[in-house]
């Protein structure tokens, strides 16, 4: 059976589950980003339009959300599992895995529906609908809405649009497909105010975030002829400039843009919750020479080929050594490649 045919069969099973079940609880990964929240709000809107009982869950340690995500309608959000969790279908959205995820408290649902677009998804659900070719998980929700003949309300369209533009880097990343642009067109027709969304996400920057960006850029380190570009932010750095943890969002993209970089890494100290004192590492690759999801998985994380992350207890020196070694291992040509080059 072809992969395309298998996905189509799974899609029909997902649509059947949505039609047949009446009570749902929706969750996403820790430190939710635009796509995580967009798909969460999008599916909640879909289920509500169908008359379903739907709850959105985000763990207390993942709140408050970054300022730029205040556009999302999260009325009625729950922060602990509902009492009737065993009778609900739990939908995990944009979660590559749940083993080290705040959403893992919802494992006891009646059904576990796993909807995602990460190629390294661990397939942990009772029903896994993983579409690596989708630009974002929000695109999958948009497609399911079409399959159920539900037109998104303006607030739902906005949520899905935010998921789309954040995960495609404003349509600049390699996952930007013709379908992504078609989706954007339909969502704009449904009522998205493109200019207002862009301003809120990318231009309405609080002073603390700008100060943190400036500090991060003064602390850039480069290794191995610039192949690894890295900046580290400690808890003291955040306090010094009056920044919140969420203000580090977007800094990694500035590091990635530096000429000669193969992998950009932003390392920040976790300031609260069960992982306080650990380091959270965001990774970005500039091309397909390096698959940063492989690097992240080695530390219990995951993500995409060009965008991934993990949390670690490694000391900074050990972490840098690990990153440099992991990059070098992927850059090193294999024996077969060396032999082919010699013959050529």
N, C-alpha and C positions, 0 to 999 in steps of 0.2 A: 504494500500500500504506500502510495506517495505521501510525502510530508504534507503537501497541500490538501490532499483528500482527507488525511487524518485530522488536520486542523479544522476542516469543514465539519467533520463528524463531531468533533469535540465542541465546536461552536453551537451545533444543534442541541447537544446535551446541556450546555450552559443556558441556552434560551429556554429549554424545557424546565430546567431547575428554577429559573426565575419565574416562569409562568405558574409552576405547580406549588412552590413553597410560599408561605404567607408571612413568615417572620424571619428577619435578617439582622445581623450585626456586621458592620463593615469596619475594616481596620487596614492600616498600611504600615510601612516600615518606620523605625525610630528616626528622630530628627526629620520629619516629613518635609519634602521639597515641593515645588510647584506641581509636578506630575502626580506625586502621591496624594496631595490635597485635591488636585483637580479631578482625579479619577474617583476619589472618595466622595466628594460632593456631587460629581456627575452621576455616579451609580445611585446615590441616595435620592437624587432628583428623579432618576428613572423609576426606581422602585416606588417612590411616593406617587408618581404619576399613574402607576398601575394599581394604586390602592393598597400597597404592601405596608406592613409594620417594619420600618427600617430604623436602626440606631447606628450612629457613627461613633466609633471609639478612638480616642487618642489618650495614651497614658499620661499621668500627671507630669512625669519627668520630661516629656516632650513639649510641655507648655511653659510659658506662653510661646506662641508662634512668632517668627520674625515679623517686623512691622510691615514689610511689603506684602505679606500674605493676609493682611486684615481685610482684603477684598472678598475673601471666601465667606459664604454664609454657613456658619457652623452652629446655628441655633439648636439647642437640645443635645449637644455633644455629651457623651458619657465618658467617664474617666476610670471606670471599673467594670468588670464583666456584669451583664444583666443577670438578674436572679434566674431567669428562664433560659440561660445559655444553652443548656442541653437540648432544648426544643427549637433552637434557632439554627439557620444556615449561616455560617460564618464565612464572609468573603474577604480574603486577603488580597489587597491590591498593591501592585508594584513592589512586592516583597520577594527578593531573590531567595531568602530562606527565613525561617522563624526561630532557629535555634538560639540566636543571640539578639532577639528582637523583643521590644516591649509588648508587641502584640501577641507574643506566645502564650499569654494568660488566657487567650480565647481558644485554646486547643480543644476544649471539651464541647464544641458545638456539635449539633446533630450531623451536619455535613460541613466539610471544609472545602470551600471553592477557592482555588488559587488562580488569580488572573494577573498576568504579568507579561512583560516584553523583554526581560533580561535573559540573555542566551545561557547564562550559568545558573538559572533557577534550579533549585534542588528537588522540584516536583514533590512537595510535601503534602499536597491536598488529597482529599478523596476524589476530587475532580480537578485536574490541572489543565488550564487553558493558557498556554504560554506561546506567544506569537513574537518571535525574535525579529521578524521583519517589520513590525509596527514601530513607528517613530517614538511612541510613548504609550503608556498604559491608558491614558485618556483617549487615544485613538481607538483602542479596543472597545472602550465604553461607548464611544460615539458610534461605532459599528454595531454594537449590540442594540443600541437605541433604534437604529434603522431596521434591524431584524425584528424588533417588536413594534415597529410603526409608531414610535413615540418621538415627537419633535421636541427638542430641548427648549425649555423656558429661558428667557434672557439670562437669569442668574446661573443656570446650569450651563448654558452656552459659554458664559464668561469663565466659569471654572474649568471647563474642558479646554478652552482657548489658552488659559494660563498654563495648564499642563503641557499643551502642545508647544508653546513658544519657549518655555523654560527648558524643556528636555531637548529641543532642537537648537538651543542657543540662538533664539530669534531667527531660525531658519538658516543658520550658518553651519551646523554640524553635518557630518556625513550621513546621519540618519534622516535628513530632510528629503522626503520623497514627493513625487507628484501627488500621491494620496494625501500627504500632510497638507499640501497647499489646497487641495480640494476640500479637506476638512475645515481649514481656516475659512475658506470662502463661505461654506454653509453656516458656520458659526457666526460669522459677521452678518450674514443675512438674518440670522436668528436674533440679532440685537446686540452683539458685542460692540462696545465703543473702543476701538483699537487705540486711539490716542490716549484716552483716559487710563486704560490698562497699562500701556507702556510707561506713561508718566508715573503711575503709582509704583510700578515694579522697579523702574530703573532710574528715575530722576528725583523722586521725593526722598532723598537720602538724609537720615538724621546725622547731626554733627559727629556723634561718637563713631559712626560707621566710617565716615571720611577720615577721621583721625586714626582709626585702626588700620585702614588701608595704607595711609601714609607711613605708619610705623612698620607695617609688614614689608613694604617696599624698601625701607632702609635696612631691613634685616635679611635681605635675599642672600643666599649662599648658592654657589654653583660648583658642581663636581664633574669630573671626567670630561673636561673641555666643554662644559656647559650642558651636557646631555641631561643631567639632573639639575633642575632649578628648584630650590627649596626655601621656604620661609617658616619660621617657628614663632608661635605666639603663646606666651605663658599666661597664667592667670593674672600675674602682676602686670603684664602688658595691657590686658583688658581694663584692669582697675586704673592704671595710670592715665588712660585716655578717656575713661568714662564710657566704655563700650560694653554692650551685652554680648553674650556668646553668639547669638544669632547674627551679629553684625559682621561676622567673618564670611558670610555668604557672598560669593562673587569674587573674592580676592584671588582664588585659584586661577580664574580666567586671565587675570593680569600677568600671573607668573607664566602661564602657558603661552602667552603671546611673545615672550622674549626670544629673540632670534637665537637659533642654535639649540633650543630646548627640545629634547625628546620626551621627557617626562617632567611635569610640574607637580610639586608636592607642597601642600599646606598642612603643617602640623600644629595643632592647637591643644592646649591642656584643657581637659574636661573639668569644669568648675563645680558641678553639682551632680546629684544622683548617685547610683550605685558605682559608677565608674569614675567618680571624682579623683583627680590626680593622674588618670591615664591620659594617653595621647590619642586624639582622633585625627586620622590621616586622610586627606582628600587627594586623589591622584587624577591627573589628566595627561593623556598622550596626544602628541601633535600629529601623528600619522599611524599607519598600521604596522610599523616596525616593532612596536611594543604593545602588548596586550596587558593593560594595567589591571584587568579583572583577575588575571592569573596571579599577579603580585598580591592583590587584596585577598584572594581566596587562601593564600598561604598563611595569612594571619587571621582567618576566620571571617573575612568580609566578602565583598563581591561587587558586582556592578557590570558595566559595559566594557567593551574592548578599549574605548578611549576615555572612559570616565568611571572611576570606582573609588572605593574607600574602605577603611577598616578602623577598628579601635585596638589599641595595644598597650601592654604594660612594659614594653621595651624601653630602656633608657634611651635618651636621644642619640648617643654615640652608637649604640647597638642598632637603633632604627636606621640611621644613615647608612651603616654598613650593610644592613639587610637590603635597603633600597638599591644601593649601588650594585651589589652582587646580583640582585634579581634582574636589574636592567642589563647588566653585562651578560648574564646567561642568555637572555633573549637576543642580544645583539651579536653574540658570538656565532659565527657560521657553523653549521653542522659539518661533520666529517664528509657526508655526501656532497654538500655544497662546495666544500673546499676541493674535493676530488674533481667535481664538474668544472670548477674554475680552472684547475690545473690542466685538464684535458683541453679546455677551450683555448 
